[in-house]
Amino acid sequence: MNQKGWHKQVGWLYVLPAMLLLLTFLIIPFCMSINYSFTDYNMLTPGLKKFVGLQNYLQTLKDPVFLKSLRNILQFVVFIIPIQLGMALGLALIVNKQRPGNMFFKISFFAPNVVSLTVTAVLWMYIVNPDQGLLNSVLGLLHISPQPLLTSPKQAMFVIIGISAWQGAGYQMLIFLAGLQDIPHSLYEAAELDGANAWQRFRHITMPSLRPTTMMIMTTTLISALNLITQSMIMTQGGPDNATMTPIYYIYRTGFTDRQLGLASAMSVIYGIVIIFFTIIQRKVEGRAQKDE
């Protein structure tokens, strides 16, 4: 065997573990999910499943709870991306300045990201409790009437959006901070000599320079937002009135609580198509942004 062929085989050996993991935890489950989606597979009677064609898909598309969960996740995505990116960029701008105690602020801003989402959700449940929560106590001191928060169909999703943005902004702050420190300081000095004020320097130097970083953070935030489940499961159980029900949580509940694995598989396939649709839109936005540069 020549040296080129030997290197090729060694290369496949390096890739093999990753391919096995991909096959075991992604490709095989994906194929099984498609197969189950055309059956009435129930986890309590696995041996009695039978082919039902498109019945699960038609039932899913007519399911008001699933359709509402899609609207909920769309609302979450629309709000969480600008809020979380704005918070992350603002925090990065704060810690990018050389000042005493900067390390303390970096650690403080990043700390929520280290804590488990489950712990964060339980902690915030006590803070936003409508009866004895800290937030309503503070509002009372400001002579503002108590708010229902998680018990209100109109407010519950916005509470989860705020908590999610607070929890995730610290990690994205570090990415923005790396992008800010990569911008040549000479650009700011030249702009300042030309008479540009702080806003003009931010608009014409900082933002264009951070565009690749921003697009990357938007992608990761979108992926994370579409997988929302922990906050809804722990804090509201999808309520009130399914106002915080998300597709992932509804699929989980249908498959593992109601044991209707066939129906849950059909929901997974449909939601996978929705995610692909979001991804295509996001890629087109990225493409247009790169053309404008």
N, C-alpha and C positions, 0 to 999 in steps of 0.2 A: 504493500500500500504506500502510495506516494505521500509526501508531507502535506499536500493540499487536502487530500482525502482524509488524512488523520485529523487535521485541524477541523474539518467539517463535522466529523463524528464527535469530537470533543465538544464542539459548539452545541450540538444537539443534546449532549449529556448535561450541559449547563442549563439548557432551556427545559429539559424534561420535567424537573420538579414543578416548575411554574405551570407547564401544560397539564400535568396531572391534577394539580389543584384547580385549574380552570375547568378541566373536564368534569371533575368530581362535584364542585360546588356551584358551577354556573351552567355549563352546557347540558349535562344530564338532567339537573332539576328543571331547566327551561324546557327541554323536550318532554319530560314527564308532566309538567304543568299544561302544556298544549294538549297532550293526550288526555289528561283528566278533565280538561275544560269541555270536552265533547261527551262526557259521561255524567251520571248522577251519583258519582262516588261520594259516599258518606263514611266518615272515619269509624262510625259505630258498626257499620255493616260493610266492610271492605270487599267481601266476597260476592256481594250482590249487585255490584255496579253494572250498569248497562249503557249502551250508546244512546245519546239523546240528541245528537246533531247540534244545531245552533240554539237549542232551547235555553241554555245557560247564558249565552250572549244576549239573546232577546230579552230574557228576564233582567239581566244586568242593566241594559239600556233603558228599561222601563222602571227600574228601581229608583224611587224618589230619594232615598237616603244616599245611594251611590252618586246620583247626579248632584245632590247638594254637597257631597264631599268634594266633588270636582270643583264646584264653585268656591268652596271654602279654601281649597289649596290654591286656586287662582288668586283669590283675595290675599292669601298669605304671601304668595310670590310677589305680587304687585307692590305690596307694602314693605316686605322685609328687605328686598334688595336695595332700594334707595336709602332706607333708614339705617340698615346695618353698614352699608358702604359709607354713608355720610358720617356715622359715628366713628367708624374705624379710621377714616381719613382725618377727622377732627382730632382724635386721640394721637394719631401719628404726628400731626403738625405740632401738637403740644409737646410731646416728648422729643421731637427732633431739635428743639432749641437747647442750647447748652445752658443749663441752669442747675443750681444746687438741688439735690434730692431727685434728680431725673430717674435714677435707678429705682427708687421707691415707687414712682408713678408708673414706670414700665411694668413692674411686678404687680402693682395693684390693678392696672387695667387688664393684664393678661390672666390674673388669678381666676376669674369666673370660668375661663375656658378649661382650666385644669380640673375643676370640680365636675363630677358626674352629672349628666342631665337629670338623672333621677333625684339626686340630692338637691340640685338647683330647683327642680319643680316642687319638691316637698317644702323647701325653704320658702319659696315665693307663695305657696298656698297659705302659709301663716301670715305673710305680709299683706296679701290682698284679700284675706278673709273679710267678707262684708260686715260681720258682726263685731269681731274682736281683733281685726287685723291692724297692723301698724299704719298702713297707708291711710285708712279711713280715720284713724286717730289724729294723724298729721293734718288731714283735710279739716277735721273738726277744729283744730287749733287755728286754722285759717278761715274759720266760719264758712266752710263749704260743706254742704249736706253730704252724708255718706253715700257712696256709690255701690251698686250691686256687683260690679266687676264680673267675676267668673260665673255668677248666677244670672247674668243678663245675656240673652241671645245677641244683643247688639254690641255689648262691650267685651264679651269673653274672648273672641278671636283677637281683638286688638290688644288685650292684656297678654295673650300668648305671643303675639308679634313683638311687643315691647320686651318681654322677658327673653325671647329668643335672640333678639338683636343685642341686648345687654350681654347675654352669655357668649355670643360668637364674635363680637366686635374686637375683642382683645387679640385673638389670633390673627385676624386680618389687619389689625393695626401694625403688627410686626412686619407683615409683608409690605404694607404701604411704607413703613419706616425704612425698609431696605431699599425700596424704590426711590424714596426721597434722598437718601444718602448717596445714591448712585448718580444723582443729577450734578453735573459740574458746577461748583460754586462760582466759577468765572462768569457763567451766564447771568446769574443774579447781580454780580458786580457790574457787568456791562450794562444791564438794564437799568440799574440804579444810577449809573453815570449819565444815562440817556434821559433821566427824569421820570422813570416808571415808578408808580407808587406800589404799595404792597399788593393791592388787588390786581393791578395790571401784571405784576410779576407772577402772581399765583395763576392768573388766567392764561397768560401767554407762554409761561415757562413750566410751571409745576404740573398743571393739568395735561398738556400735551406730552410731557415726558413720562407721566404716570399712566398713559393710555394702555400700554400692554399689560401693566400690572393690574389696572382696573378691570380689564376684560378677563384676565385670569381669575380674579377674585369674584367677578360676576358669575363665572362658570361654576366655581366651587360652591358659591352661595345658592345658586339655582339647584344644583344637585342635592345639596343638604335640605333645601326648602321642600323639594318634591318628596323627600323621605320623612317628612314630619310625622311623628307618631308618639314619642315619649311624653311630650308636654300634654297632648290631648288625652292620652291614656291615663296619666297619673292625676292631672289637675281637674279634668272635667268629665272623663270617660265619654268624650264625644259630645256632651251636652253643653249648655241646656238647649233642648229642642234641636239636637244635632248641629248646633251652630259651630262647633269646633271638630266635628267629625271629619277625618281626613281619609283619602283612599287607602293608604297603607294600613291605618288602624281598622277600617271597615273590612278590608280583606282579611286581616288577622282575626278579627272577631267572627267573621263568617266561616273561616276555615277551621279555627282552633276552639272557638266557643260554641258555635252552632254545628260544627263538625261537617259542614257542607263543602267538602274539599273541591268537588267539581265546579260548583258555582264560584268559589273563591278563586279557582284557577282561571276561569273565564274573566273575572274582574281583573286579575293580574295581567292577563294578555291585553285587555282593553287599556288598562292604565299604562302598560308598557308602550303602547302606541301613542298615548297622550304624551309621555315623556319624550319619545322620539320626535314628536311634533314640536315640543318646546325646544329640544336640542337643535332642530333644523332652523327654527327662528333665531335662536341665539347665535348659531354659526353664520347666518346671513347678516346679522347685526355686526358681528365681528368683521366679516368680509367687507362690508361697507365702510366700517371705521378705518380699516387698513387702507382702503382705496382713497379715503379722504386725507390720509397723512401725506 
